[in-house]
Amino acid sequence: MVACRIRITGLVQGVGFRPTVWRLAQACSIAGTVRNDGAGVLIDAWGSEAALDAFQQQLQTDIPPLARLDALHISPLATVCPHPDFRIIASASGEIHTGIVADAAMCPACRADIFDPKNRRYRYPFTNCTHCGPRLSIVQRIPYDRANTSMADFSQCPECLHEYTDPTERRFHAQPNACASCGPHVWLENSAGQGISPAVTERDCLDTASRLLREGNILAVMGLGGVHLVCDASNEIAVATLRQRKRRYQKPLALMARDLDVIQRYCHVSEAEAILLQSKYAPIVLLEKKPLPNPPLIREGSQDAPSSCSSPDKGRLGGVSSLLSLGFMLPYTPLHALLLESWDAPLVMTSANLSEEPQCISVAETRERMQPIADYLLLHNRPIVNRVDDSVTRILAGKPRLLRRARGYAPETLALPADFATAPALLAMGGELKNTFALLRDGQAILSQHLGDLEEARTWREYEHTLQLYCDLFEHQPQAIVVDKHPGYRSTQWGQQWAKQQGLPLIEVQHHHAHVAACLADNGWGRDDGKVLGIVLDGLGYGDDGTLWGGEFLLADYATYQRVGHFKPMAMPGGTQAILQPWRNTWAHLHALGWPEVVEEFADLELIQYLQQQPLATLETMLARGLNAPLSSSCGRLFDAVAAALDCNRASISYEGQAAIELEALAPACLLNIVPAYPFTIAKNAADRWEIDPAPLWYALLKDLQTGYCREAIAAQFHQGLIHVVVDLAQRVCVEYPDIQAVALSGGVFQNAPLFVGVQRRLESAGLRVLTHQHVPSNDGGIALGQAVIGATTQM
């Protein structure tokens, strides 16, 4: 007999890892113990040398579905085995070094249970096991044991307790384990807080809720990580009412369908998309809309909605604008599956909030905030500890790309390149929009779930709460604070205050450098792997020269960056108003050409006539005096300018990126590879940096508008021109700097499908190695990771 101690780290708690170890030990005739502790899972094992070898091999291959094994360390053990069998023993406390598994979608076995009339969990909406169910949304502290979750107050009945304590059961130590006899329950009430009359049983609540939805009502449904507002997506009046009450007139609404067959009536679903929809993550997946769905899509849900980009197909489902994509997800909890059981049409499933506010999570909050919006409330008494929004993904170039990283993904740790193993503990505060923050320790990064835009007061309070919660959960004591260089970001100001109060170093990171570093870390790029050309296309970021950057070519690694190229800076008349009113960007570009000459040559264009009706004298004064008209190299603002020229949300937008999204939708895929590319120029400027000038684009675009060229082809030519000029400049920079090892693509503009795919393919065809985001978003939802690894590099 020989003995060893096996330390396993990774995502190994709350996923059925200990019963798996117990079963493997039984099969290999191993004696000993297994337990959870602050570092992960600890095994003491006694057996023959051959048995221990087999046991160690199987520990690395036969792991549970939700587990992730990061490291397995083996050391000799000199003590005598205290008993002849293998046992699971109580968790031990200690310094926290383990992670928390993300909330996981309902597994097939639990789905079978709730639809089996002979099963004791038939139609029980809180059914789960070690392979699925709530994790982050209910955890209060580590280790992830029942006593440390919001299930602590629910005492298990004898049958549930047997499952919970029997290693042969799949519900062994499933912390939320419960049934209708001992667990949480659901109820239905109207918006005044009154129960539905006549009284209905708990099992009938979901059937009644379904009936109310068919009658055109709006329900607030309490789910896994928050509350949703739900209505029949095919009911035009219900969707219009929801949009009006929620004040979300144009932004697309998420949809949930009973199964893939329902989704396929409305959208094309590839094999990769089907796998993603049915995965443990169960995110919202953006899917290509079918042109003639059956049943037909309804029209826009509100006459109050501002006009949007016209299109031959103005049909809408759930009030979703005439985009090329619809955002679908499948039921990821038993409650959702039971609610949609009889639905052949999708349901709108959008966050229970007013536009831009955080999602409701508590019963009291839902009653208070949803009273003016929802007709009925479907609530339950399993407290949601942590708000976790639905994740949003898109398949681009054959791979899933995260647009919003939340439920299903956060807060799973992200393994960093090996040379970050000795990095000090850091806290990166993230940006202002699409905020996430990051904890760095033990050579790993813990990226928070999507929190939203910190400009909104409720979101800011949620940010403060979640930040403190993570530091408490992981017992994180940062040795430095990392912030964005923008002095106006609330996250930056809070980080400055934190560092000052705690006497910690404060590290300021340039926004676009953080984008590049996030892409490098996302691809396992080591600190000694060399420099890359980072192409970062986004909305705005604070530049080193005091202007606003957003179309950047950076020669960078984790430690340094050099701005070697960018789009020509253009004024933003009115500052923030130029973001909210895209026509201002169009006028700024035409003003740079020479506004009087443009008016003289293109006076007959509707676009020019529209612009002449705007307060141009005021804008002229702003530019002449340099008042509230900051210069910006933003590629996002160029998209806005072209979109407005084509009458896509010209006057105003109702959500971030709307004009650019409508412009992408206007460019049909069938035209993208056959239309010519609009011209740009590339030249060195006075600072000896490459500069992309879109002036030739505007002359060509105005000529096409003047000749009546179709707007779809114009949009396609713009995309093609942008793809060509970005790749052209990348190749020039790589020739100028031959030590460049790869090209890294980042920034929210690269969420545009034709641009991303076109740039990646052309760069690879030119023989360049291309790095792209896979585990974190390319938008600002990923920059906290970049901040963290840059901060760590400065401290190592």
GIHURA-V222414 format. One record per residue. RES is the residue in one small letter. PSI is psi in whole degrees, 0 to 359 (* if undefined). OMEGA is omega in whole degrees, -180 to 180 (999 if undefined). Layout:
# GIHURA-V222414
res->RES psi->PSI omega->OMEGA
res->RES psi->PSI omega->OMEGA
This chain:
# GIHURA-V222414
res->m psi->136 omega->173
res->v psi->164 omega->-177
res->a psi->152 omega->177
res->c psi->157 omega->173
res->r psi->131 omega->-176
res->i psi->118 omega->177
res->r psi->123 omega->-180
res->i psi->127 omega->178
res->t psi->158 omega->-178
res->g psi->207 omega->176
res->l psi->86 omega->-169
res->v psi->8 omega->179
res->q psi->138 omega->-180
res->g psi->19 omega->-177
res->v psi->11 omega->-178
res->g psi->25 omega->-177
res->f psi->318 omega->-179
res->r psi->316 omega->176
res->p psi->329 omega->175
res->t psi->316 omega->176
res->v psi->316 omega->-180
res->w psi->316 omega->-179
res->r psi->320 omega->178
res->l psi->321 omega->178
res->a psi->319 omega->178
res->q psi->315 omega->-177
res->a psi->330 omega->-177
res->c psi->5 omega->-179
res->s psi->48 omega->179
res->i psi->137 omega->172
res->a psi->157 omega->177
res->g psi->208 omega->-176
res->t psi->158 omega->171
res->v psi->142 omega->179
res->r psi->160 omega->170
res->n psi->150 omega->169
res->d psi->188 omega->-176
res->g psi->340 omega->-177
res->a psi->346 omega->-178
res->g psi->241 omega->179
res->v psi->135 omega->-180
res->l psi->127 omega->-178
res->i psi->130 omega->167
res->d psi->123 omega->-172
res->a psi->138 omega->176
res->w psi->136 omega->177
res->g psi->185 omega->177
res->s psi->162 omega->-178
res->e psi->319 omega->179
res->a psi->320 omega->-180
res->a psi->318 omega->179
res->l psi->323 omega->177
res->d psi->314 omega->180
res->a psi->319 omega->180
res->f psi->314 omega->-179
res->q psi->323 omega->178
res->q psi->316 omega->-178
res->q psi->332 omega->177
res->l psi->333 omega->-178
res->q psi->347 omega->-176
res->t psi->325 omega->-175
res->d psi->62 omega->-177
res->i psi->158 omega->-179
res->p psi->161 omega->-175
res->p psi->324 omega->-176
res->l psi->357 omega->-176
res->a psi->155 omega->171
res->r psi->117 omega->-178
res->l psi->115 omega->-180
res->d psi->322 omega->-178
res->a psi->149 omega->177
res->l psi->113 omega->-179
res->h psi->132 omega->-177
res->i psi->132 omega->177
res->s psi->151 omega->-180
res->p psi->154 omega->-180
res->l psi->127 omega->-174
res->a psi->352 omega->-176
res->t psi->163 omega->179
res->v psi->142 omega->180
res->c psi->127 omega->-176
res->p psi->347 omega->-179
res->h psi->160 omega->-173
res->p psi->353 omega->-177
res->d psi->182 omega->179
res->f psi->132 omega->-173
res->r psi->150 omega->171
res->i psi->122 omega->-176
res->i psi->170 omega->-173
res->a psi->151 omega->179
res->s psi->150 omega->177
res->a psi->148 omega->177
res->s psi->178 omega->180
res->g psi->177 omega->180
res->e psi->134 omega->-173
res->i psi->122 omega->175
res->h psi->5 omega->-179
res->t psi->169 omega->-179
res->g psi->176 omega->176
res->i psi->131 omega->179
res->v psi->145 omega->179
res->a psi->159 omega->173
res->d psi->136 omega->-175
res->a psi->144 omega->-179
res->a psi->152 omega->179
res->m psi->132 omega->-179
res->c psi->162 omega->-180
res->p psi->325 omega->-179
res->a psi->318 omega->179
res->c psi->325 omega->176
res->r psi->318 omega->178
res->a psi->323 omega->-180
res->d psi->314 omega->-173
res->i psi->344 omega->178
res->f psi->10 omega->179
res->d psi->110 omega->-178
res->p psi->340 omega->-179
res->k psi->351 omega->-178
res->n psi->142 omega->-177
res->r psi->348 omega->175
res->r psi->22 omega->178
res->y psi->120 omega->178
res->r psi->24 omega->176
res->y psi->118 omega->-170
res->p psi->1 omega->180
res->f psi->25 omega->178
res->t psi->137 omega->178
res->n psi->174 omega->174
res->c psi->190 omega->-178
res->t psi->349 omega->-179
res->h psi->0 omega->-177
res->c psi->175 omega->174
res->g psi->186 omega->-175
res->p psi->145 omega->174
res->r psi->276 omega->-179
res->l psi->321 omega->-174
res->s psi->341 omega->-178
res->i psi->353 omega->-173
res->v psi->141 omega->179
res->q psi->333 omega->178
res->r psi->167 omega->178
res->i psi->147 omega->4
res->p psi->157 omega->180
res->y psi->79 omega->175
res->d psi->160 omega->-175
res->r psi->320 omega->-178
res->a psi->342 omega->-179
res->n psi->18 omega->180
res->t psi->175 omega->178
res->s psi->2 omega->174
res->m psi->1 omega->-174
res->a psi->329 omega->-176
res->d psi->357 omega->180
res->f psi->105 omega->179
res->s psi->132 omega->-176
res->q psi->142 omega->175
res->c psi->168 omega->-178
res->p psi->319 omega->-179
res->e psi->315 omega->179
res->c psi->321 omega->180
res->l psi->324 omega->177
res->h psi->314 omega->178
res->e psi->320 omega->-175
res->y psi->331 omega->-175
res->t psi->357 omega->-178
res->d psi->113 omega->-178
res->p psi->342 omega->-180
res->t psi->349 omega->-179
res->e psi->147 omega->179
res->r psi->352 omega->176
res->r psi->16 omega->176
res->f psi->121 omega->-179
res->h psi->33 omega->167
res->a psi->105 omega->-168
res->q psi->325 omega->178
res->p psi->13 omega->-175
res->n psi->134 omega->-179
res->a psi->172 omega->174
res->c psi->183 omega->-178
res->a psi->337 omega->-178
res->s psi->330 omega->-171
res->c psi->353 omega->-172
res->g psi->191 omega->178
res->p psi->159 omega->177
res->h psi->162 omega->-177
res->v psi->149 omega->175
res->w psi->165 omega->-176
res->l psi->134 omega->177
res->e psi->163 omega->178
res->n psi->179 omega->-174
res->s psi->347 omega->177
res->a psi->4 omega->179
res->g psi->14 omega->-179
res->q psi->139 omega->177
res->g psi->154 omega->-179
res->i psi->134 omega->180
res->s psi->136 omega->1
res->p psi->159 omega->-178
res->a psi->142 omega->178
res->v psi->154 omega->177
res->t psi->166 omega->-180
res->e psi->319 omega->-179
res->r psi->331 omega->179
res->d psi->342 omega->-176
res->c psi->316 omega->-177
res->l psi->323 omega->176
res->d psi->319 omega->178
res->t psi->318 omega->178
res->a psi->318 omega->179
res->s psi->317 omega->179
res->r psi->317 omega->180
res->l psi->324 omega->177
res->l psi->319 omega->178
res->r psi->332 omega->179
res->e psi->1 omega->175
res->g psi->12 omega->-180
res->n psi->160 omega->174
res->i psi->129 omega->-179
res->l psi->143 omega->167
res->a psi->116 omega->-174
res->v psi->117 omega->179
res->m psi->122 omega->-175
res->g psi->232 omega->-173
res->l psi->301 omega->-178
res->g psi->11 omega->-180
res->g psi->185 omega->-178
res->v psi->140 omega->176
res->h psi->151 omega->165
res->l psi->129 omega->-170
res->v psi->137 omega->171
res->c psi->170 omega->178
res->d psi->117 omega->-176
res->a psi->342 omega->-180
res->s psi->1 omega->180
res->n psi->104 omega->-174
res->e psi->319 omega->-178
res->i psi->317 omega->-180
res->a psi->317 omega->-179
res->v psi->319 omega->178
res->a psi->319 omega->179
res->t psi->316 omega->179
res->l psi->314 omega->-180
res->r psi->318 omega->-179
res->q psi->315 omega->-178
res->r psi->323 omega->-178
res->k psi->347 omega->-177
res->r psi->41 omega->179
res->r psi->82 omega->-167
res->y psi->330 omega->-174
res->q psi->331 omega->-175
res->k psi->134 omega->-179
res->p psi->147 omega->179
res->l psi->139 omega->178
res->a psi->150 omega->-179
res->l psi->146 omega->174
res->m psi->133 omega->180
res->a psi->153 omega->-176
res->r psi->318 omega->-177
res->d psi->179 omega->-178
res->l psi->326 omega->-179
res->d psi->319 omega->179
res->v psi->315 omega->-180
res->i psi->321 omega->-176
res->q psi->348 omega->173
res->r psi->336 omega->-175
res->y psi->334 omega->-172
res->c psi->154 omega->167
res->h psi->134 omega->-179
res->v psi->113 omega->178
res->s psi->171 omega->178
res->e psi->318 omega->179
res->a psi->321 omega->179
res->e psi->322 omega->178
res->a psi->319 omega->178
res->i psi->317 omega->-179
res->l psi->317 omega->180
res->l psi->323 omega->-175
res->q psi->7 omega->-178
res->s psi->175 omega->177
res->k psi->340 omega->180
res->y psi->325 omega->-180
res->a psi->52 omega->-177
res->p psi->173 omega->164
res->i psi->128 omega->180
res->v psi->127 omega->176
res->l psi->122 omega->-174
res->l psi->149 omega->179
res->e psi->126 omega->-178
res->k psi->139 omega->174
res->k psi->144 omega->-176
res->p psi->328 omega->-179
res->l psi->72 omega->-177
res->p psi->157 omega->178
res->n psi->115 omega->3
res->p psi->163 omega->-175
res->p psi->150 omega->177
res->l psi->145 omega->179
res->i psi->169 omega->-179
res->r psi->176 omega->-177
res->e psi->141 omega->-169
res->g psi->357 omega->-176
res->s psi->130 omega->176
res->q psi->343 omega->180
res->d psi->350 omega->-177
res->a psi->137 omega->176
res->p psi->151 omega->-179
res->s psi->146 omega->180
res->s psi->181 omega->-178
res->c psi->127 omega->-179
res->s psi->157 omega->-178
res->s psi->150 omega->177
res->p psi->330 omega->178
res->d psi->100 omega->180
res->k psi->10 omega->-178
res->g psi->148 omega->-177
res->r psi->144 omega->173
res->l psi->126 omega->-179
res->g psi->30 omega->179
res->g psi->11 omega->178
res->v psi->133 omega->-176
res->s psi->171 omega->-171
res->s psi->57 omega->176
res->l psi->173 omega->179
res->l psi->347 omega->-174
res->s psi->153 omega->169
res->l psi->144 omega->180
res->g psi->108 omega->-178
res->f psi->148 omega->167
res->m psi->162 omega->177
res->l psi->158 omega->178
res->p psi->126 omega->-177
res->y psi->0 omega->172
res->t psi->159 omega->175
res->p psi->323 omega->-180
res->l psi->313 omega->179
res->h psi->319 omega->-179
res->a psi->319 omega->179
res->l psi->323 omega->180
res->l psi->323 omega->-177
res->l psi->6 omega->-172
res->e psi->319 omega->-174
res->s psi->12 omega->-175
res->w psi->122 omega->174
res->d psi->353 omega->177
res->a psi->159 omega->179
res->p psi->161 omega->170
res->l psi->142 omega->166
res->v psi->134 omega->-178
res->m psi->83 omega->-174
res->t psi->158 omega->-176
res->s psi->139 omega->178
res->a psi->92 omega->180
res->n psi->168 omega->163
res->l psi->156 omega->-175
res->s psi->129 omega->177
res->e psi->356 omega->177
res->e psi->163 omega->177
res->p psi->154 omega->178
res->q psi->142 omega->175
res->c psi->148 omega->176
res->i psi->339 omega->-177
res->s psi->161 omega->178
res->v psi->312 omega->-177
res->a psi->317 omega->-180
res->e psi->319 omega->180
res->t psi->316 omega->178
res->r psi->320 omega->-177
res->e psi->310 omega->-172
res->r psi->333 omega->-176
res->m psi->356 omega->-179
res->q psi->321 omega->179
res->p psi->351 omega->-172
res->i psi->311 omega->-175
res->a psi->144 omega->175
res->d psi->326 omega->-179
res->y psi->156 omega->180
res->l psi->127 omega->174
res->l psi->105 omega->-169
res->l psi->167 omega->174
res->h psi->170 omega->-174
res->n psi->25 omega->168
res->r psi->105 omega->-174
res->p psi->137 omega->173
res->i psi->113 omega->-177
res->v psi->317 omega->-175
res->n psi->125 omega->177
res->r psi->129 omega->180
res->v psi->109 omega->180
res->d psi->167 omega->175
res->d psi->139 omega->176
res->s psi->154 omega->179
res->v psi->132 omega->-177
res->t psi->168 omega->177
res->r psi->139 omega->175
res->i psi->118 omega->176
res->l psi->132 omega->-179
res->a psi->37 omega->174
res->g psi->1 omega->-177
res->k psi->149 omega->176
res->p psi->135 omega->177
res->r psi->127 omega->-179
res->l psi->129 omega->172
res->l psi->329 omega->175
res->r psi->120 omega->-176
res->r psi->111 omega->-177
res->a psi->243 omega->-176
res->r psi->136 omega->180
res->g psi->334 omega->-176
res->y psi->313 omega->-178
res->a psi->143 omega->7
res->p psi->44 omega->-180
res->e psi->136 omega->-177
res->t psi->148 omega->177
res->l psi->118 omega->180
res->a psi->130 omega->179
res->l psi->163 omega->176
res->p psi->151 omega->-172
res->a psi->330 omega->-177
res->d psi->7 omega->171
res->f psi->7 omega->-176
res->a psi->328 omega->-177
res->t psi->12 omega->-179
res->a psi->144 omega->178
res->p psi->162 omega->177
res->a psi->129 omega->-178
res->l psi->161 omega->172
res->l psi->119 omega->178
res->a psi->127 omega->-168
res->m psi->347 omega->179
res->g psi->192 omega->-177
res->g psi->203 omega->-178
res->e psi->320 omega->-179
res->l psi->148 omega->-180
res->k psi->42 omega->-169
res->n psi->138 omega->159
res->t psi->160 omega->171
res->f psi->169 omega->-175
res->a psi->139 omega->171
res->l psi->131 omega->177
res->l psi->129 omega->178
res->r psi->157 omega->175
res->d psi->32 omega->179
res->g psi->17 omega->180
res->q psi->158 omega->175
res->a psi->137 omega->175
res->i psi->107 omega->-179
res->l psi->129 omega->-179
res->s psi->166 omega->171
res->q psi->160 omega->176
res->h psi->130 omega->-180
res->l psi->331 omega->176
res->g psi->200 omega->-175
res->d psi->121 omega->-172
res->l psi->356 omega->176
res->e psi->335 omega->-178
res->e psi->132 omega->-171
res->a psi->317 omega->-179
res->r psi->322 omega->178
res->t psi->321 omega->178
res->w psi->317 omega->178
res->r psi->323 omega->177
res->e psi->321 omega->178
res->y psi->311 omega->180
res->e psi->315 omega->-179
res->h psi->312 omega->-176
res->t psi->323 omega->178
res->l psi->313 omega->179
res->q psi->320 omega->179
res->l psi->314 omega->-179
res->y psi->317 omega->179
res->c psi->324 omega->178
res->d psi->314 omega->-178
res->l psi->313 omega->-174
res->f psi->9 omega->-178
res->e psi->49 omega->-173
res->h psi->123 omega->178
res->q psi->92 omega->-175
res->p psi->147 omega->176
res->q psi->355 omega->176
res->a psi->156 omega->179
res->i psi->136 omega->-178
res->v psi->133 omega->-177
res->v psi->164 omega->172
res->d psi->150 omega->-179
res->k psi->345 omega->-177
res->h psi->117 omega->-175
res->p psi->343 omega->-177
res->g psi->352 omega->180
res->y psi->134 omega->179
res->r psi->326 omega->178
res->s psi->322 omega->177
res->t psi->314 omega->-179
res->q psi->321 omega->179
res->w psi->320 omega->177
res->g psi->320 omega->178
res->q psi->318 omega->-180
res->q psi->317 omega->180
res->w psi->311 omega->-178
res->a psi->319 omega->-179
res->k psi->316 omega->-178
res->q psi->323 omega->-177
res->q psi->357 omega->-179
res->g psi->38 omega->-176
res->l psi->153 omega->175
res->p psi->142 omega->176
res->l psi->125 omega->-178
res->i psi->121 omega->179
res->e psi->132 omega->-175
res->v psi->132 omega->177
res->q psi->138 omega->-171
res->h psi->312 omega->-174
res->h psi->333 omega->171
res->h psi->321 omega->178
res->a psi->322 omega->177
res->h psi->311 omega->-179
res->v psi->314 omega->-178
res->a psi->323 omega->178
res->a psi->319 omega->178
res->c psi->321 omega->178
res->l psi->311 omega->-180
res->a psi->323 omega->179
res->d psi->337 omega->-179
res->n psi->12 omega->178
res->g psi->28 omega->-177
res->w psi->123 omega->-179
res->g psi->162 omega->-179
res->r psi->340 omega->180
res->d psi->15 omega->-177
res->d psi->359 omega->174
res->g psi->174 omega->-179
res->k psi->154 omega->177
res->v psi->163 omega->168
res->l psi->111 omega->177
res->g psi->121 omega->175
res->i psi->111 omega->-175
res->v psi->112 omega->180
res->l psi->116 omega->-178
res->d psi->197 omega->-179
res->g psi->287 omega->-178
res->l psi->148 omega->171
res->g psi->149 omega->-176
res->y psi->120 omega->-177
res->g psi->162 omega->-179
res->d psi->337 omega->-178
res->d psi->9 omega->179
res->g psi->353 omega->175
res->t psi->176 omega->180
res->l psi->121 omega->180
res->w psi->165 omega->178
res->g psi->1 omega->174
res->g psi->76 omega->-162
res->e psi->143 omega->172
res->f psi->108 omega->-173
res->l psi->129 omega->169
res->l psi->112 omega->-166
res->a psi->157 omega->161
res->d psi->198 omega->-180
res->y psi->331 omega->-172
res->a psi->324 omega->-172
res->t psi->165 omega->172
res->y psi->151 omega->178
res->q psi->127 omega->180
res->r psi->108 omega->-176
res->v psi->348 omega->180
res->g psi->162 omega->179
res->h psi->168 omega->172
res->f psi->152 omega->-180
res->k psi->127 omega->180
res->p psi->139 omega->-179
res->m psi->146 omega->180
res->a psi->148 omega->173
res->m psi->88 omega->-175
res->p psi->121 omega->-178
res->g psi->2 omega->178
res->g psi->244 omega->-179
res->t psi->328 omega->179
res->q psi->332 omega->178
res->a psi->337 omega->175
res->i psi->321 omega->-176
res->l psi->335 omega->-178
res->q psi->92 omega->-172
res->p psi->332 omega->-179
res->w psi->331 omega->-180
res->r psi->323 omega->179
res->n psi->322 omega->176
res->t psi->312 omega->-179
res->w psi->321 omega->-180
res->a psi->318 omega->179
res->h psi->318 omega->-180
res->l psi->328 omega->175
res->h psi->321 omega->179
res->a psi->332 omega->177
res->l psi->333 omega->-172
res->g psi->90 omega->-173
res->w psi->316 omega->180
res->p psi->318 omega->180
res->e psi->321 omega->179
res->v psi->315 omega->-180
res->v psi->318 omega->-179
res->e psi->319 omega->-175
res->e psi->330 omega->-174
res->f psi->34 omega->-176
res->a psi->335 omega->-177
res->d psi->351 omega->-178
res->l psi->138 omega->176
res->e psi->324 omega->179
res->l psi->313 omega->-178
res->i psi->319 omega->179
res->q psi->323 omega->177
res->y psi->313 omega->-178
res->l psi->325 omega->-180
res->q psi->341 omega->179
res->q psi->356 omega->-178
res->q psi->165 omega->-178
res->p psi->65 omega->-173
res->l psi->331 omega->179
res->a psi->320 omega->177
res->t psi->317 omega->-180
res->l psi->322 omega->177
res->e psi->319 omega->180
res->t psi->319 omega->178
res->m psi->313 omega->-178
res->l psi->319 omega->-178
res->a psi->322 omega->-177
res->r psi->356 omega->-179
res->g psi->34 omega->-178
res->l psi->121 omega->176
res->n psi->42 omega->177
res->a psi->63 omega->-175
res->p psi->148 omega->175
res->l psi->142 omega->180
res->s psi->138 omega->175
res->s psi->19 omega->-171
res->s psi->127 omega->173
res->c psi->329 omega->177
res->g psi->321 omega->179
res->r psi->331 omega->174
res->l psi->318 omega->175
res->f psi->316 omega->179
res->d psi->318 omega->-178
res->a psi->315 omega->-180
res->v psi->320 omega->179
res->a psi->315 omega->-180
res->a psi->324 omega->178
res->a psi->329 omega->180
res->l psi->14 omega->177
res->d psi->34 omega->172
res->c psi->105 omega->180
res->n psi->47 omega->-175
res->r psi->312 omega->-173
res->a psi->315 omega->-178
res->s psi->162 omega->175
res->i psi->156 omega->179
res->s psi->354 omega->174
res->y psi->158 omega->-175
res->e psi->133 omega->176
res->g psi->8 omega->-173
res->q psi->313 omega->-177
res->a psi->318 omega->-180
res->a psi->322 omega->179
res->i psi->318 omega->178
res->e psi->326 omega->179
res->l psi->319 omega->176
res->e psi->318 omega->-180
res->a psi->333 omega->-178
res->l psi->341 omega->-176
res->a psi->99 omega->-177
res->p psi->142 omega->-179
res->a psi->329 omega->-176
res->c psi->340 omega->-179
res->l psi->341 omega->-168
res->l psi->327 omega->-175
res->n psi->5 omega->-178
res->i psi->341 omega->179
res->v psi->153 omega->175
res->p psi->163 omega->-180
res->a psi->137 omega->174
res->y psi->147 omega->-176
res->p psi->146 omega->167
res->f psi->165 omega->172
res->t psi->150 omega->176
res->i psi->128 omega->179
res->a psi->160 omega->174
res->k psi->139 omega->178
res->n psi->187 omega->-176
res->a psi->336 omega->179
res->a psi->9 omega->180
res->d psi->33 omega->174
res->r psi->147 omega->177
res->w psi->139 omega->-179
res->e psi->130 omega->177
res->i psi->123 omega->-179
res->d psi->121 omega->-179
res->p psi->9 omega->-176
res->a psi->313 omega->-180
res->p psi->328 omega->177
res->l psi->316 omega->-174
res->w psi->321 omega->177
res->y psi->317 omega->-179
res->a psi->319 omega->-179
res->l psi->315 omega->-180
res->l psi->322 omega->177
res->k psi->318 omega->180
res->d psi->320 omega->176
res->l psi->321 omega->-177
res->q psi->327 omega->-179
res->t psi->2 omega->178
res->g psi->19 omega->179
res->y psi->142 omega->-175
res->c psi->142 omega->-175
res->r psi->328 omega->179
res->e psi->318 omega->179
res->a psi->323 omega->177
res->i psi->315 omega->179
res->a psi->320 omega->180
res->a psi->319 omega->180
res->q psi->325 omega->176
res->f psi->313 omega->179
res->h psi->315 omega->180
res->q psi->318 omega->179
res->g psi->318 omega->180
res->l psi->319 omega->178
res->i psi->312 omega->-177
res->h psi->316 omega->-175
res->v psi->325 omega->178
res->v psi->316 omega->180
res->v psi->320 omega->179
res->d psi->311 omega->-179
res->l psi->322 omega->178
res->a psi->318 omega->179
res->q psi->321 omega->179
res->r psi->317 omega->-180
res->v psi->320 omega->-179
res->c psi->331 omega->175
res->v psi->320 omega->-179
res->e psi->327 omega->-180
res->y psi->83 omega->-173
res->p psi->350 omega->179
res->d psi->1 omega->178
res->i psi->129 omega->-175
res->q psi->338 omega->-178
res->a psi->168 omega->174
res->v psi->126 omega->-179
res->a psi->126 omega->-179
res->l psi->128 omega->180
res->s psi->170 omega->-180
res->g psi->150 omega->-175
res->g psi->334 omega->180
res->v psi->334 omega->179
res->f psi->6 omega->168
res->q psi->350 omega->175
res->n psi->118 omega->-172
res->a psi->306 omega->-178
res->p psi->324 omega->179
res->l psi->310 omega->-178
res->f psi->308 omega->-177
res->v psi->318 omega->-179
res->g psi->315 omega->-180
res->v psi->314 omega->-179
res->q psi->313 omega->-177
res->r psi->317 omega->-178
res->r psi->324 omega->176
res->l psi->315 omega->180
res->e psi->323 omega->177
res->s psi->333 omega->178
res->a psi->2 omega->177
res->g psi->14 omega->-179
res->l psi->144 omega->175
res->r psi->132 omega->-175
res->v psi->129 omega->176
res->l psi->132 omega->180
res->t psi->161 omega->-179
res->h psi->142 omega->176
res->q psi->320 omega->-174
res->h psi->344 omega->176
res->v psi->156 omega->-179
res->p psi->152 omega->175
res->s psi->344 omega->178
res->n psi->195 omega->-176
res->d psi->350 omega->175
res->g psi->350 omega->-180
res->g psi->354 omega->-171
res->i psi->339 omega->177
res->a psi->325 omega->176
res->l psi->316 omega->178
res->g psi->318 omega->176
res->q psi->317 omega->-176
res->a psi->313 omega->-176
res->v psi->329 omega->174
res->i psi->315 omega->178
res->g psi->318 omega->179
res->a psi->320 omega->-179
res->t psi->321 omega->180
res->t psi->339 omega->-176
res->q psi->357 omega->-175
res->m psi->* omega->999
